[in-house]
Amino acid sequence: MFRWLWRTVWLACLVPLIWLAFGAYADRLGANPIEYITRATGDWTLRLLLVTLAVTPLRQITGWHWLVRLRRMLGLYAFFYASLHLLTYLWLDQFFDIGGIVKDIIKRPFITIGFGAFLLLLPLAVTSTNGMVRRLGGRAWQRLHKLVYVVGILGVAHYWWLVKKDLTEPILYACILATLFAVRLWHARRLRAHLAAQTT
């Protein structure tokens, strides 16, 4: 049963890429296809990142421990779309003009934050395998992967500073991220209180 669920989620995560490919083939990406692709890959990076961050709070609330088995795949898909987002900027937008890219990173804060978020996301993707968990040790691996919350904050800030007029979506993503933080803090305090009660 879980295998079918895993495959369904895996295919669902590919749908945005398939839709983009179809749009490019059918010339349906609007007047500025590069901007469309950049926005779409960025949107799906942030959405999948938030879904990944939602796995642990949902497991804590519902007791559905099988959700954890989807977290790695969701996180790697978030990294995949982040890579496409960055590659679109480096290749289609800047044509690998190193000088122009460096100036952009320095002068445009939303690009600085976005680039920083990707750099933090990179070691999380590299250490996502079972082998790396064993090499780092469980505690060290967990400490490292807490950086995903920093990536989430930077991702929301990147989008917020990018949007100039309609802040509806950045505000929505910020509220979702804040809610996920609140649920985790609530659960941590509840767990500490429970352990304190057992020791008294």
Secondary structure, 3 states (H helix, E strand, C coil): CHHHHHHHHHHHHHHHHHHHHHHHHCCCCCCCHHHHHHHHHHHHHHHHHHHHHHHHHHHHHHCCHHHHHHHHHHHHHHHHHHHHHHHHHHHHHCCCCHHHHHHHHHHCHHHHHHHHHHHHHHHHHHCCCHHHHHHHCHHHHHHHHCHHHHHHHHHHHHHHHHCCCCCHHHHHHHHHHHHHHHHHHHHHHHHHHHHHHHHC
